[in-house]
């Protein structure tokens, strides 16, 4: 494998993962002001639900990007 192609693929992978992380953080940042105003038990439950949703949505996206990256190697 050509070293330049490898670096190009790695940079594309990193860029895709960075976009996924930024989107997840944006969703968390959007929800946080509401969650932090809740009573502790309700905040815990809301945060747990939010994290499950973020993990499902963005974890699946990151998995797809990683799978494609490995296929392209």
DRENZATI-239936 format. One line per field, with one value per residue: x, y, z of N, C-alpha, C in turn; residue number from 1. Coordinates in steps of 0.02 Angstrom, whole numbers. Layout:
// DRENZATI-239936
npx: [X / ...]
npy: [Y / ...]
npz: [Z / ...]
capx: [X / ...]
capy: [Y / ...]
capz: [Z / ...]
cpx: [X / ...]
cpy: [Y / ...]
cpz: [Z / ...]
kese: [NUM / ...]
***
This chain:
// DRENZATI-239936
npx: [42 / 27 / 109 / 62 / -72 / -118 / -101 / -190 / -311 / -316 / -324 / -448 / -531 / -509 / -561 / -696 / -732 / -708 / -810 / -923 / -905 / -912 / -1046 / -1112 / -1072 / -1132 / -1268 / -1272 / -1234 / -1344 / -1448 / -1406 / -1429 / -1565 / -1569 / -1485 / -1562 / -1652 / -1716 / -1603 / -1625 / -1710 / -1629 / -1524 / -1590 / -1634 / -1512 / -1455 / -1543 / -1521 / -1384 / -1389 / -1460 / -1371 / -1260 / -1312 / -1349 / -1232 / -1130 / -1161 / -1142 / -1004 / -955 / -991 / -913 / -785 / -788 / -798 / -677 / -584 / -617 / -575 / -437]
npy: [-59 / 109 / 240 / 374 / 358 / 288 / 383 / 479 / 408 / 386 / 518 / 554 / 466 / 510 / 640 / 612 / 546 / 650 / 738 / 665 / 657 / 794 / 821 / 740 / 800 / 924 / 890 / 847 / 966 / 1043 / 983 / 988 / 1113 / 1102 / 979 / 1001 / 1080 / 999 / 897 / 797 / 654 / 647 / 713 / 622 / 512 / 570 / 604 / 478 / 420 / 508 / 483 / 350 / 363 / 447 / 364 / 257 / 320 / 394 / 305 / 201 / 268 / 297 / 167 / 124 / 209 / 167 / 33 / 49 / 113 / 14 / -81 / -14 / -18]
npz: [0 / -41 / 43 / 44 / 7 / 116 / 220 / 173 / 180 / 318 / 365 / 311 / 380 / 512 / 503 / 477 / 597 / 687 / 648 / 686 / 825 / 855 / 821 / 914 / 1033 / 1015 / 1021 / 1155 / 1220 / 1186 / 1257 / 1389 / 1467 / 1503 / 1570 / 1680 / 1763 / 1821 / 1958 / 2056 / 2040 / 1929 / 1837 / 1828 / 1770 / 1649 / 1591 / 1578 / 1485 / 1378 / 1352 / 1313 / 1193 / 1121 / 1114 / 1040 / 918 / 874 / 900 / 814 / 693 / 700 / 701 / 573 / 494 / 535 / 493 / 355 / 330 / 364 / 268 / 155 / 165]
capx: [0 / 63 / 107 / 20 / -141 / -131 / -110 / -252 / -366 / -317 / -349 / -520 / -562 / -506 / -607 / -764 / -743 / -712 / -876 / -970 / -895 / -938 / -1119 / -1133 / -1062 / -1183 / -1330 / -1265 / -1236 / -1412 / -1491 / -1379 / -1461 / -1628 / -1555 / -1454 / -1613 / -1695 / -1697 / -1549 / -1647 / -1736 / -1571 / -1489 / -1629 / -1633 / -1445 / -1446 / -1580 / -1485 / -1322 / -1407 / -1476 / -1310 / -1219 / -1343 / -1345 / -1165 / -1090 / -1174 / -1110 / -932 / -943 / -996 / -853 / -728 / -794 / -781 / -606 / -547 / -628 / -536 / -366]
capy: [0 / 172 / 277 / 433 / 336 / 270 / 446 / 509 / 370 / 399 / 586 / 554 / 432 / 556 / 694 / 586 / 534 / 716 / 764 / 627 / 680 / 863 / 817 / 712 / 854 / 976 / 864 / 849 / 1036 / 1068 / 954 / 1000 / 1165 / 1077 / 925 / 1025 / 1112 / 947 / 868 / 749 / 589 / 658 / 729 / 559 / 473 / 604 / 598 / 408 / 412 / 545 / 449 / 290 / 386 / 470 / 305 / 220 / 358 / 411 / 244 / 166 / 307 / 286 / 98 / 121 / 242 / 123 / -26 / 69 / 128 / -49 / -111 / 23 / -29]
capz: [0 / -47 / 106 / 35 / 9 / 186 / 257 / 148 / 209 / 390 / 375 / 296 / 437 / 570 / 490 / 486 / 668 / 718 / 634 / 727 / 894 / 860 / 820 / 979 / 1084 / 1003 / 1049 / 1227 / 1240 / 1177 / 1308 / 1456 / 1507 / 1530 / 1617 / 1742 / 1804 / 1850 / 2022 / 2044 / 2015 / 1862 / 1795 / 1817 / 1722 / 1584 / 1564 / 1558 / 1422 / 1327 / 1335 / 1274 / 1126 / 1088 / 1100 / 986 / 856 / 852 / 901 / 750 / 640 / 705 / 680 / 500 / 467 / 547 / 450 / 286 / 329 / 363 / 202 / 104 / 173]
cpx: [44 / 54 / 62 / -54 / -161 / -143 / -175 / -312 / -372 / -344 / -424 / -558 / -565 / -555 / -680 / -779 / -749 / -781 / -929 / -965 / -924 / -1015 / -1146 / -1127 / -1114 / -1250 / -1328 / -1269 / -1306 / -1457 / -1469 / -1414 / -1528 / -1615 / -1528 / -1503 / -1658 / -1671 / -1647 / -1572 / -1673 / -1679 / -1532 / -1524 / -1627 / -1564 / -1431 / -1482 / -1544 / -1422 / -1335 / -1423 / -1415 / -1266 / -1246 / -1332 / -1274 / -1117 / -1099 / -1140 / -1034 / -914 / -944 / -935 / -792 / -730 / -775 / -706 / -565 / -557 / -585 / -461 / -338]
cpy: [62 / 212 / 338 / 414 / 320 / 333 / 480 / 474 / 383 / 469 / 590 / 521 / 478 / 613 / 671 / 575 / 601 / 748 / 730 / 650 / 750 / 862 / 790 / 765 / 908 / 953 / 866 / 920 / 1066 / 1044 / 974 / 1055 / 1143 / 1024 / 951 / 1061 / 1062 / 928 / 812 / 682 / 595 / 674 / 665 / 518 / 504 / 597 / 526 / 395 / 447 / 508 / 385 / 309 / 409 / 411 / 266 / 257 / 367 / 352 / 204 / 202 / 295 / 215 / 91 / 153 / 197 / 62 / -9 / 82 / 64 / -86 / -79 / 11 / -79]
cpz: [0 / 17 / 101 / 38 / 80 / 228 / 237 / 179 / 284 / 404 / 362 / 354 / 497 / 562 / 501 / 560 / 705 / 707 / 677 / 800 / 903 / 861 / 886 / 1034 / 1076 / 1032 / 1126 / 1253 / 1236 / 1234 / 1379 / 1495 / 1538 / 1583 / 1683 / 1788 / 1839 / 1920 / 2008 / 2014 / 1943 / 1813 / 1778 / 1763 / 1652 / 1551 / 1541 / 1492 / 1365 / 1304 / 1296 / 1202 / 1087 / 1068 / 1041 / 919 / 831 / 856 / 837 / 692 / 640 / 684 / 605 / 467 / 476 / 501 / 378 / 280 / 324 / 296 / 148 / 110 / 124]
kese: [1 / 2 / 3 / 4 / 5 / 6 / 7 / 8 / 9 / 10 / 11 / 12 / 13 / 14 / 15 / 16 / 17 / 18 / 19 / 20 / 21 / 22 / 23 / 24 / 25 / 26 / 27 / 28 / 29 / 30 / 31 / 32 / 33 / 34 / 35 / 36 / 37 / 38 / 39 / 40 / 41 / 42 / 43 / 44 / 45 / 46 / 47 / 48 / 49 / 50 / 51 / 52 / 53 / 54 / 55 / 56 / 57 / 58 / 59 / 60 / 61 / 62 / 63 / 64 / 65 / 66 / 67 / 68 / 69 / 70 / 71 / 72 / 73]
***
